[in-house]
């Protein structure tokens, strides 16, 4: 699957459930936990952070 398609799927998931989109991009690292906190404080900040991480991280997670 092309990376652009994977990013599109991650962004859609990030809009529905922001921590899931971040988890798929970086795993259980610091940004995942930051996103959980942002999502609990307000859903919109969680979405913004998730989309930002997906768009700026590129291929940081190795897919199996």
C-alpha positions in Angstrom: 0.0 0.0 0.0 1.3 3.4 -0.9 2.4 5.8 2.0 -0.1 8.5 0.9 -2.9 6.0 1.2 -1.7 4.9 4.7 -1.5 8.6 5.7 -5.0 9.2 4.5 -6.3 6.2 6.5 -4.4 7.5 9.6 -5.8 11.0 9.2 -9.4 9.6 9.0 -8.8 7.5 12.1 -7.2 10.5 13.8 -10.4 12.5 13.2 -12.6 9.8 14.7 -10.2 8.8 17.5 -7.1 10.9 17.8 -4.9 8.6 20.0 -5.4 5.8 17.5 -4.0 7.8 14.6 -1.0 8.8 16.7 -0.5 5.2 17.9 -0.4 4.0 14.3 2.2 6.6 13.4 4.6 6.5 16.3 3.5 3.7 18.7 3.5 4.0 22.4 5.9 6.9 22.6 5.7 10.3 24.2 3.4 11.8 21.5 0.8 9.1 22.0 0.5 10.0 25.7 0.5 13.8 24.9 -2.3 13.1 22.5 -4.3 11.2 25.1 -4.0 14.2 27.5 -5.0 16.7 24.8 -8.0 14.5 23.8 -9.2 14.4 27.4 -8.8 18.1 27.7 -10.7 18.8 24.5 -11.4 16.7 21.4 -10.3 19.3 18.9 -6.8 19.8 20.4 -6.4 16.0 20.2 -7.4 16.0 16.5 -5.1 18.9 15.6 -2.1 17.2 17.4 -2.8 13.9 15.8 -3.0 15.3 12.3 0.2 17.3 12.9 2.1 14.2 14.0 0.9 12.2 11.1 1.8 14.9 8.5 5.2 15.7 10.0 6.5 12.3 11.1 6.6 10.6 7.7 7.8 7.1 7.9 8.8 7.0 11.5 7.0 3.7 12.2 8.1 0.6 10.5 5.1 -1.3 9.2 5.1 -5.1 9.5 
